[in-house]
Amino acid sequence: MVFTSVLTGAVAALSLVAALFFLRFWWRTGDRFFQLFALAFAIDGLSRLVNAAIHLPDEFEPWSYVPRLVTFSLIIAAVVLKNRK
């Protein structure tokens, strides 16, 4: 259980670092692609931190996948908007 929490915290921290990375590129270029990626990684990192901090009962576990759905939807939207002309 402790090892799982450590790995979840590490993945959450790296997701937040990736969000800052993309936010820096968005700040320099103003490209919406980087903004959506930064938002997606920020949501992912924060949701993983919340899941690690709050141990949800089994009946609420499917709700923990909603932020991941939002995250992957934002990534798909960023790629589609970038390639649309």
C-alpha positions in Angstrom: 0.0 0.0 0.0 2.8 2.5 0.9 4.7 1.7 -2.4 1.5 2.4 -4.4 1.1 5.7 -2.7 4.7 6.7 -3.4 4.4 5.8 -7.1 1.1 7.7 -7.3 2.7 10.7 -5.8 5.6 10.5 -8.2 3.3 10.3 -11.2 1.3 13.2 -9.9 4.4 15.3 -9.4 5.7 14.5 -12.8 2.3 15.4 -14.3 2.4 18.7 -12.7 5.9 19.3 -13.9 4.7 18.5 -17.4 1.9 21.0 -17.0 4.4 23.7 -16.1 6.6 22.7 -19.1 3.6 23.1 -21.5 2.5 26.2 -19.7 5.9 27.8 -20.4 5.7 27.0 -24.1 2.1 28.4 -24.2 3.4 31.5 -22.5 6.1 32.0 -25.2 4.1 31.0 -28.3 0.5 31.7 -27.4 -0.5 28.4 -29.1 -3.7 26.9 -27.8 -2.2 23.4 -28.3 0.2 24.0 -25.4 -2.5 25.5 -23.3 -4.8 22.5 -23.6 -1.9 20.1 -22.9 -1.0 22.1 -19.8 -4.5 22.0 -18.6 -4.8 18.3 -19.3 -1.6 17.5 -17.3 -2.6 19.8 -14.5 -6.0 18.0 -14.1 -4.2 14.6 -14.3 -1.7 15.6 -11.6 -4.3 17.1 -9.2 -6.7 14.2 -9.6 -3.9 11.7 -8.8 -2.9 13.7 -5.7 -6.5 13.7 -4.5 -6.8 10.0 -5.2 -3.6 9.3 -3.2 -4.7 11.5 -0.3 -8.3 10.4 -0.1 -8.9 6.7 -0.2 -12.3 6.3 -1.7 -14.6 3.3 -1.0 -15.0 0.8 -3.7 -18.4 2.0 -4.8 -17.0 5.5 -5.6 -13.9 4.2 -7.5 -15.4 4.6 -11.0 -15.8 8.3 -10.4 -12.1 8.6 -10.1 -11.8 7.9 -13.8 -13.8 11.0 -14.8 -10.8 13.4 -14.6 -8.9 11.0 -16.8 -11.7 11.1 -19.3 -11.5 14.9 -19.3 -7.7 14.7 -19.5 -7.7 12.5 -22.6 -10.5 14.4 -24.2 -8.5 17.6 -23.8 -5.4 15.9 -25.4 -7.6 14.7 -28.3 -9.1 18.1 -28.8 -5.7 19.7 -28.8 -4.4 17.4 -31.5 -7.6 17.8 -33.6 -7.6 21.6 -33.3 -3.9 21.7 -34.2 -4.3 19.7 -37.4 -7.5 21.4 -38.5 -7.1 24.1 -41.1 
